[in-house]
C-alpha cells in the first residue's frame, strides 16, 4: 500500500494539474532537470540536473538535496510558518509534516512540489498501566468564551494562510459578535489576558512582578495553540461561519 503522494508542479500554464505519484514504503522518487536520470522531469533551467530524491517510509518520508548550491525549504502550510531547511548535499532529511510543500529556488522562480503523508500509525489501547492518570498539559474547555477568542485568533492561519497577521482585538470582537452579541474590545482583551495566564505565558496577578505587559501576547498565544494543536480546523465550528461562506 502506498504511503506517500507527490503532486508535481505544472509544466505550463495549460497544464495546471498533473497526475499524482504514489510511493509505497521503501520506494524512491528522484527529480530534476535531466529527463534521463530522474523519475520526475522538471523542465526549468534553474533546477539541477539531479535535484533531489524523496524516499517513502511507513508514515513519513525523507528528502535528499542532491544540488550543490541551493537550499530547499519544506513548508508546513497548516503549521503557522513551520518549515524545515535542507542544505545542499544533505541526505535523508526526515520531514515531519503530514502535508508538505517543497520549495525549489530556480533562477528567480520558486517551484513547488506538494507531498502528502496520509498514513497515520497510532498506539492501540492504554496498556492497562497502574497509577494515577497523567495530568493534561493544557486544560481548555471548548465550551467557554475564552476558547472562542482563541479560535478566532487562530482562524486566519487555520484557513490556509500560514503567514496571515494575527487579528486585532477589534477584529476578534467583530468576528465573535454573531455568536456572542455582547463581545466587545474590553471583553475580548480580558479573555486574551486570561488565556495568557491559563496557558502559562505569564504568571497570575497574585504572583506577577510589577513591570510591562507581555509583548506579542496574541502572537504567542496563536503560536502555542497551533504548535500543540490546542486549536484545530474542526474547532472553528465554535465560531459563526465567516462572511461569504455558507454552512453545508
C-alpha positions as CSV (number, residue, x, y, z in Angstrom):
1,X,0.0,0.0,0.0
2,X,1.3,3.5,-0.9
3,X,2.2,5.8,2.0
4,X,3.4,9.0,0.2
5,X,1.6,11.1,-2.5
6,X,3.7,13.5,-4.6
7,X,2.0,16.2,-6.7
8,X,4.5,17.7,-9.3
9,X,4.5,21.3,-10.3
10,X,2.7,22.2,-13.5
11,X,5.0,22.5,-16.5
12,X,2.9,25.0,-18.5
13,X,0.0,27.3,-17.9
14,X,-2.1,25.0,-19.9
15,X,-1.4,22.1,-17.5
16,X,-2.5,23.4,-14.1
17,X,-2.8,19.9,-12.7
18,X,-0.6,16.8,-13.1
19,X,-1.2,13.2,-12.1
20,X,-0.3,12.2,-8.6
21,X,2.7,10.0,-8.0
22,X,2.2,7.4,-5.3
23,X,5.0,5.8,-3.4
24,X,4.9,2.6,-1.3
25,X,7.2,2.3,1.7
26,X,10.8,1.9,0.6
27,X,10.2,3.4,-2.9
28,X,12.2,6.4,-4.1
29,X,11.4,9.2,-6.5
30,X,14.2,11.3,-8.0
31,X,13.5,14.7,-9.5
32,X,15.5,17.2,-11.6
33,X,16.1,18.8,-14.9
34,X,17.5,15.8,-16.7
35,X,14.8,13.7,-18.4
36,X,17.1,10.6,-18.5
37,X,18.3,10.4,-14.9
38,X,15.1,11.2,-13.0
39,X,11.7,9.7,-12.3
40,X,10.2,13.2,-12.3
41,X,11.4,15.5,-15.0
42,X,11.2,19.3,-14.1
43,X,11.7,21.4,-17.2
44,X,13.4,24.5,-15.7
45,X,16.9,25.7,-16.4
46,X,17.3,26.8,-12.8
47,X,16.8,23.3,-11.5
48,X,19.8,20.9,-11.0
49,X,20.1,18.0,-13.4
50,X,19.6,15.7,-10.4
51,X,18.0,18.0,-7.9
52,X,16.7,15.6,-5.2
53,X,15.2,12.4,-4.0
54,X,12.1,11.6,-2.0
55,X,12.0,8.2,-0.1
56,X,8.8,6.9,1.3
57,X,8.7,5.2,4.7
58,X,5.7,3.8,6.6
59,X,4.2,7.0,7.9
60,X,6.7,9.7,6.9
61,X,9.2,10.5,4.1
62,X,12.8,11.8,3.8
63,X,14.3,14.3,1.4
64,X,17.8,14.3,-0.1
65,X,19.0,17.5,-1.6
66,X,21.3,16.5,-4.5
67,X,22.1,20.0,-5.6
68,X,25.4,21.7,-4.9
69,X,24.3,25.2,-4.1
70,X,20.6,25.6,-3.5
71,X,18.9,25.2,-0.1
72,X,15.5,23.6,-0.3
73,X,12.7,24.7,2.1
74,X,10.0,22.2,3.1
75,X,6.9,24.2,4.4
76,X,4.0,23.0,6.5
77,X,1.1,25.0,5.0
78,X,-1.0,24.1,8.0
79,X,1.6,25.0,10.7
80,X,1.7,28.8,11.0
81,X,5.0,29.1,9.2
82,X,6.7,25.9,10.3
83,X,9.4,24.8,7.9
84,X,12.5,22.6,7.5
85,X,15.6,23.7,5.6
86,X,17.5,21.1,3.7
87,X,21.0,22.3,2.9
88,X,22.9,21.5,-0.4
89,X,24.2,17.9,-0.4
90,X,22.1,16.9,2.7
91,X,21.0,13.3,2.5
92,X,18.0,11.7,4.2
93,X,16.5,14.7,6.0
94,X,13.3,13.4,7.8
95,X,10.2,15.5,7.1
96,X,7.7,15.5,10.0
97,X,4.7,17.2,8.3
98,X,1.6,15.4,7.1
99,X,1.1,17.9,4.3
100,X,4.3,19.5,2.9
101,X,5.3,21.9,0.2
102,X,8.9,21.6,-1.2
103,X,10.1,25.0,-2.4
104,X,12.9,24.8,-5.0
105,X,14.7,28.1,-5.8
106,X,15.1,28.1,-9.6
107,X,16.7,31.1,-11.3
108,X,14.3,33.7,-9.9
109,X,11.4,31.4,-9.7
110,X,10.1,29.3,-6.7
111,X,8.9,25.9,-7.9
112,X,6.8,23.8,-5.5
113,X,6.1,20.1,-5.1
114,X,3.4,19.0,-2.8
115,X,3.9,15.9,-0.7
116,X,1.3,14.2,1.4
117,X,1.9,11.6,4.1
118,X,-1.7,10.4,4.7
119,X,-0.9,7.2,6.6
120,X,-1.1,7.5,10.4
121,X,0.1,4.9,12.9
122,X,-1.2,5.1,16.5
123,X,-0.6,3.3,19.7
124,X,-3.6,1.0,20.3
125,X,-5.0,0.8,23.8
126,X,-3.7,2.2,27.1
127,X,-1.8,-0.9,28.1
128,X,-3.6,-1.1,31.5
129,X,-0.9,0.8,33.4
130,X,-1.4,1.2,37.1
131,X,-1.3,4.5,39.0
132,X,-2.8,7.9,38.5
133,X,-3.6,9.3,35.1
134,X,-1.2,11.9,33.6
135,X,-2.3,15.5,34.2
136,X,-3.2,17.3,30.9
137,X,-0.5,19.7,29.7
138,X,-3.1,22.3,28.7
139,X,-6.6,22.3,30.2
140,X,-9.0,24.0,27.9
141,X,-12.8,24.0,27.9
142,X,-14.1,24.3,24.3
143,X,-17.5,25.5,25.5
144,X,-16.1,28.6,27.2
145,X,-15.8,32.0,25.6
146,X,-12.1,32.2,26.1
147,X,-11.8,29.2,23.7
148,X,-13.9,31.0,21.1
149,X,-11.5,34.0,21.4
150,X,-8.5,31.7,20.9
151,X,-10.2,30.1,17.9
152,X,-10.8,33.5,16.4
153,X,-7.2,34.5,16.8
154,X,-6.1,31.2,15.1
155,X,-8.7,31.2,12.3
156,X,-6.8,33.1,9.6
157,X,-3.8,30.7,9.7
158,X,-6.0,27.6,10.1
159,X,-8.0,28.7,7.0
160,X,-4.8,28.0,4.9
161,X,-2.8,31.2,5.2
162,X,0.3,30.3,7.3
163,X,1.7,33.8,7.5
164,X,-1.5,35.7,7.9
165,X,-1.3,38.5,10.5
166,X,-3.0,37.8,13.8
167,X,-6.4,39.6,14.1
168,X,-6.6,42.7,16.2
169,X,-8.7,42.8,19.3
170,X,-11.4,44.7,17.5
171,X,-11.4,42.2,14.6
172,X,-11.8,39.4,17.0
173,X,-14.7,41.2,18.7
174,X,-16.4,41.7,15.3
175,X,-15.8,38.1,14.4
176,X,-17.4,36.8,17.5
177,X,-20.4,39.1,17.7
178,X,-22.7,36.9,15.6
179,X,-22.5,34.1,18.2
180,X,-21.7,36.4,21.1
181,X,-23.6,39.6,20.7
182,X,-22.0,41.2,23.8
183,X,-18.5,40.7,22.6
184,X,-16.5,43.9,22.9
185,X,-12.9,45.1,22.9
186,X,-12.8,45.0,26.7
187,X,-14.3,41.5,27.0
188,X,-12.0,40.1,24.3
189,X,-8.9,41.7,25.8
190,X,-9.9,40.2,29.2
191,X,-10.1,36.8,27.7
192,X,-6.7,37.2,26.0
193,X,-5.2,38.2,29.3
194,X,-6.9,35.2,30.9
195,X,-5.5,32.8,28.3
196,X,-2.0,34.2,28.7
197,X,-2.2,33.2,32.4
198,X,-4.1,29.9,31.8
199,X,-1.6,28.7,29.2
200,X,1.3,29.9,31.4
201,X,2.6,32.6,29.1
202,X,2.7,34.9,32.1
203,X,2.2,34.5,35.9
204,X,-1.1,35.2,37.5
205,X,-1.9,38.5,39.2
206,X,-1.1,37.2,42.6
207,X,2.5,36.3,41.7
208,X,3.3,38.6,38.8
209,X,6.1,41.1,39.3
210,X,5.4,44.8,38.5
211,X,6.5,45.6,35.0
212,X,5.4,45.9,31.4
213,X,2.8,43.8,29.8
214,X,3.8,40.7,27.8
215,X,4.8,41.9,24.3
216,X,3.3,40.0,21.3
217,X,0.7,38.3,23.6
218,X,-1.7,37.4,20.7
219,X,1.1,36.1,18.5
220,X,2.5,34.0,21.4
221,X,-1.0,32.5,22.0
222,X,-1.5,31.7,18.4
223,X,1.9,30.1,18.0
224,X,1.4,28.0,21.1
225,X,-2.1,26.9,20.1
226,X,-1.1,25.9,16.6
227,X,2.2,24.2,17.6
228,X,0.5,21.9,20.1
229,X,-2.8,21.5,18.2
230,X,-4.8,23.2,21.0
231,X,-7.0,24.6,18.2
232,X,-7.7,22.6,15.1
233,X,-9.6,23.5,12.0
234,X,-12.6,21.4,13.3
235,X,-12.7,23.7,16.4
236,X,-13.6,26.7,14.2
237,X,-17.1,25.3,14.4
238,X,-17.4,27.3,17.7
239,X,-17.4,30.4,15.5
240,X,-20.2,31.6,13.2
241,X,-19.5,31.0,9.5
242,X,-17.2,33.7,8.2
243,X,-18.8,36.3,5.9
244,X,-19.4,34.9,2.4
245,X,-19.1,31.3,3.5
246,X,-22.2,29.2,3.8
247,X,-22.6,26.2,6.1
248,X,-23.4,22.8,4.5
